[in-house]
Amino acid sequence: MTDYRWEPGQTVVERFVRPDGSIGQHHPLRVVSDDGRVLFGWLPMGTPIVGSRLADGRRMHEAPLEERFRVPRVPVPDTWHGTSTLRMITEDEWSSVWWFFGPDGRFREWYVNLELPMGRTAAGPDRIDGVLDVVVTPDGGWRWEDEDEAAEAVLAGRLTAGQLDRLRAEGERLGALAERCAFPFDGTHTDFRPDPAWPAPELPAGLR
């Protein structure tokens, strides 16, 4: 358990920390629930975030694979787009599970963001993005995402081989849960709707 706990309706900022200790992206989340270990947070589509780009202005996927983890990155104002997400961030696990909802509010699929847990600050949870991810479909099927990028991240020194092995093991653990349609892939929260009284979460003034 942690000294930091948040109440429903509060805004926290999930920070994605780089291995060198610098901060990459900032994602504001509206707290749905938190017991000090497991945080559920809501990030609706259209929410302003701090994203990142390569220092030469390209988005990551616009660069050849061999450059994506070797060209420096800079923070940029951005917007969360495509889906709204309910995130389950468990303090001591090497993953967070995201429920994706379309613009019509209907559940689409789960996304397992494989991550290195870095604890909490007063502002919110800190994580290192593990590059490798897992997509889980409503019928319990699952697949790896960004395997090529994860391998390149090791070659570039962004992750160690040992970290990637642990991230892959975590993905396999979650994949096995998906195959059994076990929590969190048992339909829980697929009908989630945010409190209509909640405004969209906002970044702290210094990050806008």
TORKOL-4160 file (C-alpha; in steps of 0.2 Angstrom, whole numbers, padded with zeros to 4 digits, m for minus):
208
<pt num="1" X="0000" Y="0000" Z="0000"/>
<pt num="2" X="0005" Y="0018" Z="m0002"/>
<pt num="3" X="0004" Y="0034" Z="0008"/>
<pt num="4" X="m0005" Y="0042" Z="m0007"/>
<pt num="5" X="m0024" Y="0038" Z="m0010"/>
<pt num="6" X="m0036" Y="0048" Z="m0020"/>
<pt num="7" X="m0055" Y="0050" Z="m0018"/>
<pt num="8" X="m0068" Y="0048" Z="m0032"/>
<pt num="9" X="m0069" Y="0063" Z="m0043"/>
<pt num="10" X="m0052" Y="0069" Z="m0040"/>
<pt num="11" X="m0040" Y="0072" Z="m0054"/>
<pt num="12" X="m0023" Y="0064" Z="m0054"/>
<pt num="13" X="m0010" Y="0064" Z="m0068"/>
<pt num="14" X="m0002" Y="0048" Z="m0074"/>
<pt num="15" X="0016" Y="0052" Z="m0079"/>
<pt num="16" X="0026" Y="0041" Z="m0090"/>
<pt num="17" X="0044" Y="0042" Z="m0085"/>
<pt num="18" X="0059" Y="0038" Z="m0096"/>
<pt num="19" X="0073" Y="0027" Z="m0090"/>
<pt num="20" X="0084" Y="0042" Z="m0088"/>
<pt num="21" X="0072" Y="0049" Z="m0075"/>
<pt num="22" X="0065" Y="0063" Z="m0087"/>
<pt num="23" X="0046" Y="0064" Z="m0089"/>
<pt num="24" X="0038" Y="0060" Z="m0105"/>
<pt num="25" X="0019" Y="0060" Z="m0107"/>
<pt num="26" X="0007" Y="0067" Z="m0094"/>
<pt num="27" X="m0011" Y="0060" Z="m0094"/>
<pt num="28" X="m0024" Y="0067" Z="m0082"/>
<pt num="29" X="m0037" Y="0055" Z="m0075"/>
<pt num="30" X="m0053" Y="0057" Z="m0066"/>
<pt num="31" X="m0052" Y="0045" Z="m0051"/>
<pt num="32" X="m0066" Y="0032" Z="m0051"/>
<pt num="33" X="m0060" Y="0023" Z="m0036"/>
<pt num="34" X="m0043" Y="0020" Z="m0027"/>
<pt num="35" X="m0039" Y="0009" Z="m0012"/>
<pt num="36" X="m0021" Y="0014" Z="m0011"/>
<pt num="37" X="m0015" Y="m0001" Z="m0023"/>
<pt num="38" X="m0027" Y="m0002" Z="m0037"/>
<pt num="39" X="m0032" Y="0015" Z="m0045"/>
<pt num="40" X="m0047" Y="0016" Z="m0058"/>
<pt num="41" X="m0046" Y="0032" Z="m0068"/>
<pt num="42" X="m0056" Y="0039" Z="m0082"/>
<pt num="43" X="m0048" Y="0048" Z="m0097"/>
<pt num="44" X="m0061" Y="0053" Z="m0110"/>
<pt num="45" X="m0058" Y="0056" Z="m0128"/>
<pt num="46" X="m0054" Y="0075" Z="m0132"/>
<pt num="47" X="m0045" Y="0077" Z="m0115"/>
<pt num="48" X="m0029" Y="0088" Z="m0117"/>
<pt num="49" X="m0013" Y="0079" Z="m0112"/>
<pt num="50" X="0006" Y="0082" Z="m0114"/>
<pt num="51" X="0012" Y="0070" Z="m0127"/>
<pt num="52" X="0029" Y="0068" Z="m0135"/>
<pt num="53" X="0037" Y="0069" Z="m0152"/>
<pt num="54" X="0054" Y="0066" Z="m0159"/>
<pt num="55" X="0064" Y="0082" Z="m0157"/>
<pt num="56" X="0064" Y="0085" Z="m0176"/>
<pt num="57" X="0045" Y="0086" Z="m0176"/>
<pt num="58" X="0040" Y="0069" Z="m0182"/>
<pt num="59" X="0028" Y="0058" Z="m0173"/>
<pt num="60" X="0036" Y="0042" Z="m0167"/>
<pt num="61" X="0027" Y="0031" Z="m0180"/>
<pt num="62" X="0033" Y="0043" Z="m0194"/>
<pt num="63" X="0051" Y="0038" Z="m0191"/>
<pt num="64" X="0060" Y="0022" Z="m0197"/>
<pt num="65" X="0060" Y="0009" Z="m0183"/>
<pt num="66" X="0078" Y="0010" Z="m0180"/>
<pt num="67" X="0077" Y="0029" Z="m0176"/>
<pt num="68" X="0062" Y="0028" Z="m0165"/>
<pt num="69" X="0072" Y="0025" Z="m0149"/>
<pt num="70" X="0088" Y="0034" Z="m0154"/>
<pt num="71" X="0081" Y="0052" Z="m0158"/>
<pt num="72" X="0078" Y="0063" Z="m0143"/>
<pt num="73" X="0060" Y="0067" Z="m0139"/>
<pt num="74" X="0052" Y="0083" Z="m0133"/>
<pt num="75" X="0035" Y="0086" Z="m0124"/>
<pt num="76" X="0021" Y="0093" Z="m0135"/>
<pt num="77" X="0003" Y="0099" Z="m0131"/>
<pt num="78" X="m0008" Y="0085" Z="m0137"/>
<pt num="79" X="m0026" Y="0078" Z="m0136"/>
<pt num="80" X="m0031" Y="0060" Z="m0131"/>
<pt num="81" X="m0041" Y="0054" Z="m0146"/>
<pt num="82" X="m0049" Y="0039" Z="m0154"/>
<pt num="83" X="m0056" Y="0031" Z="m0138"/>
<pt num="84" X="m0061" Y="0035" Z="m0120"/>
<pt num="85" X="m0052" Y="0024" Z="m0108"/>
<pt num="86" X="m0055" Y="0017" Z="m0091"/>
<pt num="87" X="m0038" Y="0012" Z="m0083"/>
<pt num="88" X="m0034" Y="0000" Z="m0070"/>
<pt num="89" X="m0017" Y="0004" Z="m0063"/>
<pt num="90" X="m0011" Y="m0008" Z="m0050"/>
<pt num="91" X="0003" Y="m0002" Z="m0040"/>
<pt num="92" X="0015" Y="m0017" Z="m0040"/>
<pt num="93" X="0011" Y="m0025" Z="m0057"/>
<pt num="94" X="0020" Y="m0023" Z="m0073"/>
<pt num="95" X="0004" Y="m0018" Z="m0083"/>
<pt num="96" X="m0011" Y="m0008" Z="m0083"/>
<pt num="97" X="m0027" Y="m0013" Z="m0091"/>
<pt num="98" X="m0037" Y="m0001" Z="m0101"/>
<pt num="99" X="m0055" Y="m0003" Z="m0106"/>
<pt num="100" X="m0058" Y="0006" Z="m0123"/>
<pt num="101" X="m0074" Y="0014" Z="m0127"/>
<pt num="102" X="m0080" Y="0022" Z="m0144"/>
<pt num="103" X="m0087" Y="0039" Z="m0146"/>
<pt num="104" X="m0104" Y="0031" Z="m0144"/>
<pt num="105" X="m0100" Y="0025" Z="m0127"/>
<pt num="106" X="m0099" Y="0007" Z="m0132"/>
<pt num="107" X="m0085" Y="m0005" Z="m0126"/>
<pt num="108" X="m0073" Y="m0010" Z="m0139"/>
<pt num="109" X="m0059" Y="m0020" Z="m0132"/>
<pt num="110" X="m0046" Y="m0021" Z="m0119"/>
<pt num="111" X="m0028" Y="m0014" Z="m0120"/>
<pt num="112" X="m0015" Y="m0021" Z="m0109"/>
<pt num="113" X="m0001" Y="m0007" Z="m0107"/>
<pt num="114" X="0014" Y="m0016" Z="m0101"/>
<pt num="115" X="0024" Y="m0005" Z="m0089"/>
<pt num="116" X="0037" Y="m0004" Z="m0076"/>
<pt num="117" X="0029" Y="0002" Z="m0060"/>
<pt num="118" X="0038" Y="0017" Z="m0052"/>
<pt num="119" X="0027" Y="0021" Z="m0037"/>
<pt num="120" X="0016" Y="0036" Z="m0034"/>
<pt num="121" X="0018" Y="0054" Z="m0030"/>
<pt num="122" X="0006" Y="0066" Z="m0023"/>
<pt num="123" X="0001" Y="0070" Z="m0041"/>
<pt num="124" X="m0003" Y="0053" Z="m0047"/>
<pt num="125" X="0005" Y="0036" Z="m0052"/>
<pt num="126" X="0022" Y="0035" Z="m0062"/>
<pt num="127" X="0026" Y="0022" Z="m0074"/>
<pt num="128" X="0039" Y="0018" Z="m0087"/>
<pt num="129" X="0030" Y="0012" Z="m0104"/>
<pt num="130" X="0036" Y="m0005" Z="m0108"/>
<pt num="131" X="0033" Y="m0003" Z="m0127"/>
<pt num="132" X="0027" Y="m0021" Z="m0129"/>
<pt num="133" X="0008" Y="m0022" Z="m0127"/>
<pt num="134" X="m0007" Y="m0034" Z="m0128"/>
<pt num="135" X="m0024" Y="m0032" Z="m0136"/>
<pt num="136" X="m0038" Y="m0042" Z="m0129"/>
<pt num="137" X="m0055" Y="m0044" Z="m0139"/>
<pt num="138" X="m0072" Y="m0045" Z="m0131"/>
<pt num="139" X="m0072" Y="m0064" Z="m0135"/>
<pt num="140" X="m0056" Y="m0067" Z="m0125"/>
<pt num="141" X="m0044" Y="m0068" Z="m0140"/>
<pt num="142" X="m0028" Y="m0059" Z="m0138"/>
<pt num="143" X="m0012" Y="m0054" Z="m0148"/>
<pt num="144" X="0004" Y="m0045" Z="m0145"/>
<pt num="145" X="0006" Y="m0027" Z="m0151"/>
<pt num="146" X="0022" Y="m0018" Z="m0155"/>
<pt num="147" X="0034" Y="m0033" Z="m0154"/>
<pt num="148" X="0045" Y="m0025" Z="m0167"/>
<pt num="149" X="0047" Y="m0009" Z="m0157"/>
<pt num="150" X="0050" Y="m0018" Z="m0141"/>
<pt num="151" X="0065" Y="m0028" Z="m0149"/>
<pt num="152" X="0072" Y="m0012" Z="m0156"/>
<pt num="153" X="0070" Y="m0003" Z="m0139"/>
<pt num="154" X="0082" Y="m0016" Z="m0132"/>
<pt num="155" X="0094" Y="m0014" Z="m0146"/>
<pt num="156" X="0094" Y="0005" Z="m0142"/>
<pt num="157" X="0096" Y="0003" Z="m0124"/>
<pt num="158" X="0078" Y="0009" Z="m0120"/>
<pt num="159" X="0074" Y="m0007" Z="m0111"/>
<pt num="160" X="0085" Y="m0021" Z="m0105"/>
<pt num="161" X="0083" Y="m0039" Z="m0111"/>
<pt num="162" X="0078" Y="m0044" Z="m0093"/>
<pt num="163" X="0065" Y="m0030" Z="m0092"/>
<pt num="164" X="0058" Y="m0036" Z="m0109"/>
<pt num="165" X="0057" Y="m0054" Z="m0103"/>
<pt num="166" X="0048" Y="m0049" Z="m0087"/>
<pt num="167" X="0036" Y="m0038" Z="m0098"/>
<pt num="168" X="0033" Y="m0053" Z="m0109"/>
<pt num="169" X="0029" Y="m0064" Z="m0095"/>
<pt num="170" X="0017" Y="m0051" Z="m0088"/>
<pt num="171" X="0008" Y="m0051" Z="m0105"/>
<pt num="172" X="0007" Y="m0070" Z="m0105"/>
<pt num="173" X="m0001" Y="m0069" Z="m0088"/>
<pt num="174" X="m0014" Y="m0057" Z="m0094"/>
<pt num="175" X="m0017" Y="m0067" Z="m0110"/>
<pt num="176" X="m0020" Y="m0083" Z="m0100"/>
<pt num="177" X="m0033" Y="m0073" Z="m0090"/>
<pt num="178" X="m0041" Y="m0067" Z="m0106"/>
<pt num="179" X="m0042" Y="m0085" Z="m0113"/>
<pt num="180" X="m0052" Y="m0090" Z="m0097"/>
<pt num="181" X="m0063" Y="m0074" Z="m0098"/>
<pt num="182" X="m0057" Y="m0071" Z="m0080"/>
<pt num="183" X="m0056" Y="m0054" Z="m0072"/>
<pt num="184" X="m0052" Y="m0041" Z="m0078"/>
<pt num="185" X="m0058" Y="m0049" Z="m0095"/>
<pt num="186" X="m0075" Y="m0056" Z="m0088"/>
<pt num="187" X="m0086" Y="m0041" Z="m0094"/>
<pt num="188" X="m0083" Y="m0031" Z="m0078"/>
<pt num="189" X="m0084" Y="m0012" Z="m0081"/>
<pt num="190" X="m0088" Y="m0015" Z="m0100"/>
<pt num="191" X="m0104" Y="m0005" Z="m0096"/>
<pt num="192" X="m0095" Y="0009" Z="m0087"/>
<pt num="193" X="m0102" Y="0026" Z="m0089"/>
<pt num="194" X="m0093" Y="0041" Z="m0080"/>
<pt num="195" X="m0103" Y="0052" Z="m0068"/>
<pt num="196" X="m0112" Y="0064" Z="m0079"/>
<pt num="197" X="m0108" Y="0078" Z="m0066"/>
<pt num="198" X="m0089" Y="0076" Z="m0069"/>
<pt num="199" X="m0081" Y="0088" Z="m0080"/>
<pt num="200" X="m0066" Y="0081" Z="m0091"/>
<pt num="201" X="m0050" Y="0080" Z="m0081"/>
<pt num="202" X="m0038" Y="0094" Z="m0083"/>
<pt num="203" X="m0019" Y="0096" Z="m0083"/>
<pt num="204" X="m0012" Y="0106" Z="m0069"/>
<pt num="205" X="m0010" Y="0124" Z="m0074"/>
<pt num="206" X="0009" Y="0123" Z="m0077"/>
<pt num="207" X="0007" Y="0109" Z="m0090"/>
<pt num="208" X="m0007" Y="0117" Z="m0101"/>
